[in-house]
Amino acid sequence: MPQSHRADACALHWAPKHECHLRHPALLSQYAGHRRWLLIRACHREQGLMLRPDLSADTPLADLLRQPLRWAMRQEGAGAKRFLLETLAKHDLREQDIKVSATTLSERDTAAAICLGQADIAPGARVAASEHGLGFVSTGWEFFDLALERGIYFRGLFQELIACLGKPETADLAALLGGYDLSDSGKLV
């Protein structure tokens, strides 16, 4: 978190889109220095399940969750894992009900685990599935926000980042990869 002064910004994506406006501030409020921080919207991002290429992305989600597949699972605290656990709960399943064959530390590691045959399915963002040629089943959208100290917001480098998110080239890349909506980028949450 920005409180440790080891990072200028911290990414948060800890809930489905319709709950992020409550959960992100609640998560930050657990830290002593939170009154000095801002929450800035980076984008909306589509979360779901990445699938090995021979699995059908047309399979209903409930059926897919109950198949005996090998899962790559993100580490504790990862937003993608949190999103999956909530999806499982909606289908009366728990993490213990799925077979985890690999634990990964990033979206790309997760997609690579599927490509390398270490897993059949995994939680992640549409963009990671697209980059690796994997199937994808959407489970919803989330806000991807940035927490930072107020002073960082006014720094030139951070303002360049926000400006970059608003450029047509960035919008073109987001459209090519899919699963991003940049319409609220830079807004104060």
Secondary structure, DSSP 8 states (H G I E B T S, - for coil): -GGGSS-SEEEE--S-HHHHHHHHHHHHTTSTTGGGEEEEEEEEEEEEEEE-TTS-TTS-HHHHHHS--EEEEE-TT-HHHHHHHHHHHHTT--GGGSEEEEEESSHHHHHHHHHTTS-SEEEEEHHHHHHTT-EEEEEEEEEEEEEEEHHHHTSHHHHHHHHHHTSHHHHHHHHHH-SEE-TTTT-B-
